[in-house]
Amino acid sequence: MSAALWIAHVTVTDAEAYGRYAKLATEAIAAHGGVFIARGGRYRQLEGTDRPRNVVARFPSLEAAVACYESAEYQAALEHAKDAATRDLVVVELSE
């Protein structure tokens, strides 16, 4: 199995609620072997929809990233983000 990247593009609309999501999501991601590569920071939008927050986490495999997303811990975190942000999320397996 190859490593995978969890890539999220986010527009936060409720910073307080999104902060609760971020704290819980960080714990769930770490529990599934995820390591953050980028969280916010400088970026330059070259194509597509601009979302001012960009997050990239590396997981041991695509399956680990999907298991994290589907876990009870992450789903509990996600409840805080549902009305607090507009998000796009994709998991991409790294090519070898």
C-alpha positions in Angstrom: 0.0 0.0 0.0 1.2 3.5 -0.8 0.9 6.5 1.4 -1.9 9.0 0.7 -2.6 12.7 1.1 -5.8 14.1 2.6 -6.3 17.5 1.0 -8.9 19.9 2.2 -9.8 23.3 0.8 -11.9 25.3 3.3 -13.8 28.6 3.7 -14.5 29.0 7.4 -17.8 30.8 8.2 -17.9 30.3 12.0 -14.4 30.4 13.5 -15.4 29.3 17.0 -17.2 26.1 15.9 -14.5 25.4 13.3 -11.9 25.6 16.1 -13.8 22.9 18.0 -13.8 20.8 14.8 -10.0 21.4 14.3 -9.1 20.3 17.8 -11.1 17.1 17.6 -10.1 16.3 14.0 -6.4 16.8 14.9 -6.8 14.0 17.5 -8.7 11.7 15.2 -6.2 12.2 12.3 -3.2 11.5 14.6 -4.9 8.4 15.9 -5.1 7.0 12.4 -1.5 7.7 11.5 -2.0 11.1 9.9 0.6 13.8 10.0 0.0 17.4 8.9 2.1 18.7 6.1 0.3 22.0 5.7 -2.3 23.8 7.7 -3.2 27.2 6.4 -0.2 29.2 5.5 0.6 31.1 2.3 -0.8 29.9 -1.0 -1.5 31.2 -4.4 -4.7 30.1 -6.2 -4.0 29.3 -9.8 -7.2 27.7 -10.9 -10.6 26.7 -9.6 -12.5 27.9 -6.5 -10.4 29.9 -4.0 -10.8 28.7 -0.4 -8.5 30.6 2.0 -7.7 27.6 4.2 -5.8 24.7 2.8 -4.9 21.6 4.8 -2.8 18.6 3.7 -2.2 15.5 5.9 -0.2 12.5 5.0 -1.5 9.0 5.9 0.2 5.6 5.7 -2.3 4.5 3.1 -5.5 5.6 1.3 -7.4 3.0 3.4 -6.0 4.6 6.6 -7.2 8.1 5.5 -10.7 6.8 4.6 -10.9 4.8 7.9 -10.1 8.1 9.7 -12.8 9.9 7.9 -15.3 7.2 8.6 -14.3 6.8 12.3 -16.7 7.7 15.1 -14.1 10.2 16.4 -13.8 12.1 13.1 -17.5 12.1 12.5 -18.0 13.6 15.9 -15.5 16.3 15.0 -17.2 16.9 11.7 -20.5 17.8 13.4 -18.8 21.1 14.4 -17.6 21.8 10.9 -20.9 21.2 9.0 -22.4 24.6 9.6 -19.1 26.3 10.2 -17.4 26.0 6.8 -17.6 25.2 3.2 -15.2 22.4 2.4 -13.8 20.3 -0.4 -12.0 17.1 0.7 -10.2 14.5 -1.3 -7.8 11.7 -0.5 -5.1 10.9 -3.1 -2.8 7.9 -3.1 0.8 8.8 -3.8 2.3 7.2 -6.9 5.4 5.2 -6.4 
